[in-house]
Amino acid sequence: MKICMVGTGYVGLVSGTCFAEMGHDVTCVDVNAAKIEGLKKGVIPIYEPGLEELVKRNAAENRISFTTNLAEAVKDSLFVFIAVGTPPGEDGSADLQYVLGVAREVGRLMTGYKVIVNKSTVPVGTAELVSAAVREELARRNLGNLEFDVVSNPEFLKEGDAIADFLRPDRIVVGVENPRTAELMKELYGAFVRNGHPIHMMDVKSSELTKYAANAMLATRISFMNELSQLCDKVGADIEEVRKGIGSDSRIGMPFLYAGLGYGGSCFPKDVQALQRTMKKYELGGHILNAVEAVNKEQRNYFIERILKRHNGNLKGKQVGIWGLSFKPKTDDMREAPSVDIINALTRAGATCVAHCPEGTENAKPMLPEANVKFVDDIYAAAEGADLIVLVTEWSQFRNPNWEKLGGLVRTKELWDGRNQYTPARRRAEGWEYHCIGRGKATV
């Protein structure tokens, strides 16, 4: 089947590549000519494990191509996916200008039946706005009777595991009103659900809300555990034991029950804010969502304040080794990354930070223009001469370092584990002053 994928950001590029991998004919379109030229040469603008190999293989086999020419791509395709950004506005609501801009362009260009698929994360009611924008342009062209359908098809990709999530999804959600279009969407996704996992066909508004609801639920679990972790520090309980105790309940489960520095990235922060805005629009309190966001902001401040308290608020002359910059492992995404707040706070207190991240460094540099920070190429360089080390992102490279080597490199064996990656008793037995989150009085 022929697909036009508008937008070559995270969602568009991963989705288009995976459709091509399953044998579909995909044309990826973007207004950024430099990005398109790079993609034609195999230069991937984002870091996602496995993506580069898939793009190159499918391009070589002519299943995926890249262009700035939307007219040709729309003309040749049955499906037109909208996969452009919906950044949060000043009030937290999703900015739909790019989505609606694409819709208007499609309305100006289409000459036959199209299935227009919203892949971007959009609030309830967006499909109606897209449909209205397309119809308005068709009317201008005296093609008001030309048929099309607008479908909601939210993505549920985890950065770092996006390829596996798309190729072997635990579910596919499709919001559609036309039975004919529902059958086309089932055919499009047929190869992806041979593992027996379902395609959930539903009305468009339910599909649009499902995306926000899923991310808000996951964000709620994270904030709940982070709030409990602070209580654990106060009463002397261990958040890891609490996690095991409640996570083994089949009604709850283990995923997203980890205490740490809070959530970041491109999805959870803006999706929680957008859903808050929708609740407010319909004069609903949104009390749980308000608390989720407040706890997330508070958690990184709680960690920072503990570090500063340990040093009486003054880090002048201290060198801090920072392990990890991206908001999570296996991505170079720095959006809403806790590392930015932590580094800025520590440098304001007088510290010099020496940071290493396997993939996030280049994206981090412009976000830390005022901070006193040096970027290095490995974890030991970040630790050399350090008065304290702060683990911010749980990259696998940081899980089992050579502790004996580290002990010889640092000035002081002080370790702040923002992700509860290490065993407290073991680190302390090796002479480290070890601090983590929510693991009893000994961590305070």
TARAPE-V51701 format. One record per run of one state. SS is the DSSP state (alpha for helix, beta for strand, coil for the rest). FROM is the first residue (numbers start at 0). LEN is the number of residues. If there is no record, write none. Layout:
BEGIN
[[SS/FROM/LEN] [SS/FROM/LEN]]
END
This chain:
BEGIN
[[coil/0/1] [beta/1/5] [coil/6/3] [alpha/9/12] [coil/21/3] [beta/24/5] [coil/29/3] [alpha/32/8] [coil/40/10] [alpha/50/10] [coil/60/3] [beta/63/4] [coil/67/2] [alpha/69/7] [coil/76/2] [beta/78/4] [coil/82/5] [beta/87/1] [coil/88/5] [beta/93/1] [coil/94/2] [alpha/96/13] [coil/109/4] [beta/113/5] [coil/118/7] [alpha/125/15] [coil/140/7] [beta/147/5] [coil/152/9] [alpha/161/6] [coil/167/3] [beta/170/5] [coil/175/3] [alpha/178/15] [coil/193/4] [beta/197/5] [coil/202/1] [alpha/203/32] [coil/235/2] [beta/237/1] [alpha/238/9] [coil/247/20] [alpha/267/14] [coil/281/5] [alpha/286/24] [coil/310/8] [beta/318/5] [coil/323/14] [alpha/337/11] [coil/348/3] [beta/351/5] [coil/356/4] [alpha/360/5] [coil/365/7] [beta/372/3] [coil/375/3] [alpha/378/5] [coil/383/4] [beta/387/4] [coil/391/4] [alpha/395/3] [coil/398/4] [alpha/402/7] [coil/409/4] [beta/413/4] [coil/417/6] [alpha/423/6] [coil/429/3] [beta/432/3] [coil/435/3] [beta/438/1] [coil/439/1] [alpha/440/3] [coil/443/1]]
END
